[in-house]
Amino acid sequence: MYIRQIGQYVADIERAEKFYEGLLGKKAMATFNPPGFAFFDLGGTRLFLDVNAKSALIYLGVDDVCESVESLRGDGYKILEEPHVVFPDEGGIFDTPGNEWLAFIEDSEGNMVGLMSREVTSN
């Protein structure tokens, strides 16, 4: 079993599609308006923007949260929570041992979007 698709509420599909194209650095794979849907491929999992969905909290993996936040800030994105270590995973419970970094931005529709990265520690 695996996650095939994640749905996210949007009020304005055109505005949200532009926002996510900028954030993800890619075009939507499909848009249907009406009824108000857009799909993005995130490494085999679809992000489904939907005017009828409930709001979800999405966490996107990035190479470096600090660099990503600074770049997004420079592009005018709203930063809700600055980068910080959310879990010092010295034992490698979730991945290679290292610090799990997290920050939050706000999308065009008022949803929080988490950005996460792993700072690998060398032994």
N, C-alpha and C positions, 0 to 999 in steps of 0.2 A: 504494500500500500504506500502511496505517496501523495503529496499535495499536487493536484492538477490545476487548480484555479483558486485565486483569492479575489473576492468581490469587495469593492470599496464604493461607498456612497459619493456621488457628486451631484451638485445642483445644476451646473452648467457644463454639459459634455464638451463643448468646444473649448471653453476656458481651461477645463481640467486636462483635456488632451494636450493642449499647448504646454501646460505646466509640466506634465509628466514626460513629454517629449524633451523638454529642456533638462529636467532632472535626470532622466535615464539616458539621455544622449542618443535616443533612437526614436523612429517614427512608430506610431501604432501599427500593429499588424492588420487590424480591421476596425472599422468604425461603422456603426449603424445608427443613423440619426434622421428620422425617428427610428426606434423608440428612445434612444439616448444611451448607447453602449459604445465603449471603445476597449480594445484588447491590446495588451503589450506582452511580449514574450520575455520572461525573466529566467533564462536558462532552463526552459522546459516547463516552468510553471507560468500560467497566464495570470496577469493582473487584469481584472475585469472591472472597469469603471462603469458604474450603472446608476442612473438617476433614481432607480427604485430600490437600491440596496440599503442595508444598514451600514453605519459607519464601522470601520474596522481599524485596528492598530497594526500597521504594516511596518516591519523592520527590514530594511534593505542593507545588504552587505556591500561595503566599499573597501577599497584597498587601505585607506588611511582616513579615519574620521576627522582628525584635526585638519588635514589638508582639504578634504571635501567641504567641511563647514566654512573654511576661509574662502574657498572658491565660490561657494554658493552665496555667502554673505556679500562678496564682491559683485555678484550678479543680481543682488537685491532680494534674495530669498529671506524669509523671516525665520530667524533662529529662535526656537522656543527654549532649548536647553543646551548649554555649551557642552563640548566633548568632555567626558570624564570616564574614569575606569569604573565600570559597573560591577565587574567580577574579576578578581585576581585568581585566575585559574592555573595555579602552579602545578596542580596534579594532572592537568589535561583532561578534565572530566568531559568537556564539550568539544575539544579540538586539541591541537598541539599546545603544550603548556605555554601560557602567556596571559597577558591582561586583555580582557574583553572591554573594548571602548564603546561608548554609546553617546549619541547626541540626538536631539529632536528638532525637526523643522516643521513648519506649517505649510500644507499644500494650498492651492488656490481656492479650495472649498471649505477651509477651516479644519480639516483633519490633521491630526498629528502623524508624522512619519518618522520612524526611528532610523538612524543610520548607525551601523555597527561595523567594527573591524577588530582584528586580532593583532596584538603586539606580541610577537613570538619572543620568548626569552631563551637565550642560549645557555646551555649547561656546560 
